[in-house]
Amino acid sequence: MFYYRKVIPFQRNFYSIITEIELLSYDKLSKEEELKIKNALGFFKRVNINETIKNITINIRKEKKLKLPDSLIVASAFYKNAVLVTNDKQLHNLNNLNVITLEELKDLN
């Protein structure tokens, strides 16, 4: 069994624009919650969709049959060579992707 613990340097934290859209489009989100999310995202660098991410996304969708938003988020992580923090169990099973859960992230602190 291979187990690793990733240290995530603060200056190298990113989020996909898809994550921002998903977080802020929840219809029951209060103005206060929206502001908190926007403030939290301000500590990270946003990864927008570019030609390379588009092409990686196409390959992921073809090979892994993921939904488009998940494919874009995974492609963004690959593009930035970043650790993906998610509780989505399906994404933890992808090869060649460094993934940790939110709980593991909290344990790093």
C-alpha positions in Angstrom: 0.0 0.0 0.0 1.3 3.4 -1.0 0.5 6.3 1.3 1.8 9.8 0.9 1.3 13.0 2.8 1.5 16.2 0.7 2.6 19.5 2.1 0.8 22.2 0.2 2.7 25.4 0.1 0.4 28.4 0.6 1.6 30.4 -2.4 0.8 27.4 -4.7 -2.9 27.0 -4.0 -5.3 27.3 -6.9 -9.0 26.8 -7.6 -10.7 26.1 -10.9 -13.1 28.7 -12.2 -15.6 25.8 -12.3 -15.3 25.5 -8.5 -16.1 29.2 -8.2 -19.1 28.8 -10.4 -20.3 25.7 -8.5 -19.9 27.4 -5.1 -21.5 30.7 -6.0 -24.4 29.3 -8.1 -26.1 27.5 -5.2 -29.6 29.1 -5.2 -30.1 29.1 -1.4 -26.8 30.9 -0.8 -27.2 34.0 1.4 -25.4 37.2 0.7 -23.3 36.7 3.8 -22.3 33.1 2.7 -21.5 34.4 -0.8 -19.2 37.1 0.7 -17.5 34.5 2.8 -16.8 32.3 -0.2 -15.5 35.2 -2.2 -13.2 36.2 0.6 -11.9 32.7 1.1 -11.3 32.3 -2.7 -9.3 35.5 -2.5 -6.5 33.6 -0.7 -6.1 31.4 -3.8 -5.2 31.9 -7.5 -7.9 31.1 -10.0 -7.2 28.8 -12.9 -9.1 29.9 -15.9 -9.8 27.6 -18.9 -7.2 27.9 -21.6 -6.4 25.8 -24.7 -4.2 23.3 -22.8 -6.9 22.8 -20.1 -9.5 22.4 -22.8 -7.5 19.6 -24.5 -6.7 17.8 -21.2 -10.4 18.0 -20.4 -11.4 16.4 -23.7 -9.0 13.5 -23.1 -10.2 13.0 -19.5 -13.8 13.0 -20.7 -13.0 10.4 -23.4 -11.0 8.2 -21.1 -12.6 8.5 -17.7 -16.2 9.4 -18.6 -16.4 12.1 -15.9 -18.9 14.9 -16.0 -17.8 18.1 -17.7 -17.3 20.1 -14.4 -15.3 17.3 -12.8 -13.2 16.9 -15.9 -12.4 20.6 -16.0 -11.4 20.6 -12.4 -9.2 17.6 -12.8 -7.7 19.1 -15.9 -6.9 22.3 -14.0 -5.1 20.3 -11.3 -3.1 18.4 -14.0 -2.2 21.6 -15.7 -0.9 23.2 -12.5 0.7 20.0 -11.3 -1.3 20.6 -8.1 -2.8 18.5 -5.4 -6.6 18.3 -5.8 -8.5 18.7 -2.5 -11.9 17.0 -2.8 -14.2 14.6 -1.0 -15.5 13.3 -4.4 -14.6 9.6 -4.1 -14.7 9.1 -7.9 -11.8 11.6 -8.3 -9.7 9.8 -5.7 -9.6 6.8 -8.0 -7.9 8.6 -10.9 -4.4 7.5 -11.8 -1.6 10.1 -12.0 -3.5 12.6 -9.9 -2.5 13.7 -6.5 -5.7 13.9 -4.5 -6.4 14.4 -0.8 -9.6 14.8 1.2 -10.6 17.9 3.1 -10.0 15.9 6.3 -6.4 15.1 5.2 -5.9 18.8 4.4 -7.0 19.8 7.9 -4.6 17.2 9.3 -1.7 18.9 7.6 -2.1 22.0 9.8 
